[in-house]
Amino acid sequence: MLRAGFDYSWSEASFALADENGTVIFDEFIQLPPRNASGLPSWMEECLKKHGAVFNDITEWSVGIGPGSFTGLRLASSFVMGLAFRRENVRCRGISTASALAATAGLEAQRVLALFDGRRDELLAFGLGNRNGSYEPDSFHAVLGKDSLNALSDFEAFVCLAKDEAQIRRIAGGAVEEKLNPVEHLKASKLILASPGDFNTTLKDLVYLRPAVFVEPRIPRQL
C-alpha cells in the first residue's frame, strides 16, 4: 500500500509518497506558471516513475483542502477524485493546508495561527490547535486589518508562506515579531502523516482564502 499527499493551494504544487508505515519515499514540489496547470499530471507521474510506482499503486490520498486558491484547490480535489473514481480500495481525505504548514515549520506550540496575505491591507487568519501531536483547525478564522490585530495575542506562534512574510510583517508589525515562522515550501508528506486514521473530512470540504461571491453581470454596451 502506498500513501500520497498532494497540495495545490497556491502557485506551487507539492506531492509526496510514503509507504504503509509512513516512511516517506519522496517529497517534491514544483512552481507552476500562472493559470496553467497542464503539466501537473505528467510531473506527478514522473515523480512516481523515478521510484518505480504509478498512480494505481496509491491506495490512500491526503489532499490539502486550504485555505488557498479557489482554482488550485478545486483542481487538486477534482484530479484526485477522478483517480479514485470507482476504485473501492482507494481512500481519500482532506487535510487542512494550514495544518501542513505548521507541521512543515516544525512548531510545537499548542495554539498556532496560519496567516495569509489577503491583499487590500488585510490578513487572512486560520487558527490551529495541537491535538496529540497533529495540528487541526480550531474555531477561529477571520479577516484581520490593522485595527483588529488584538486577536493575535491569543496565539503562541504564527506560520505563513515565505512569499507572504513581508506583507504580513508590514501589516502586523510588532504583533508578530519573532513569533512568525515563514515556510518556503510546503511538505506534502505532512499531509500524509497528519491526524492518522481520520477520514472524516472529504475532498469537497474546501476552504478558500476568500469565498466566491456573486457579482452582477455587466450590461452589454449598446452600439
Steps between C-alpha positions, in 0.01 A plus 500: 500500500628844408377826653514832316478862607413775253449875536436768240366780717723764341727532196728224626386137497632251756490122459628230736492124527536275804471129567233344722716560810530872428860489380534783248621387157513844340381853569507726193370840393471695176426865422235520230441789259196721565170353379668197348504168686508287186840355592393389848386140424812419297725644773328288765523196275873560453551530878336160545690344211836591656406277793345216301139595572189605306177673600315168533743391774367773730222383731485799735492870408535794741425822314543858621158666514612852586488777589616575150428592142147432374627355171794304642297331773224398261752369249684288759186351653339428162817340366533260794128420504535407133793268575302332778170475312347150528811365670363357822845431643598869487429732792514880475492768766542874528764648731531868588780665303556724803559189714765379255663845507532489878640146487746599225625783722562249779291690754413358841277776640149412614325779309629612161358752257562456127511840329452573131524820300139594433600807298305824560726549807335202669622173646305177475537303821435131563533361852650161587516293816758234583315176570709193573788632294296600193376849421129516430277798415331666795201732490697818428518638148480867414598785271725733700581862430734734685215588738428138601846361573421451869372153406862395437579510872306176554755295304846377598646485149424599142577325173486627142624436149832675443350691208257671741748580778587857400137603463401337829780679685402829335140469618547329838831656601590432861196279550686212333868591558706187568197270511453489122632184332520526120495179294671502161348175370209304645585134562222280366629218720355693795154449348557123498616491861236736642212369715564126445190301410270802481299489176209719613590793274431452130658655192187711458551686829719771349602816685565797273708802595210713387159343432358538153245781488228580250572799280228656291577452130587810304235634268634466145577831340245600241652584163 
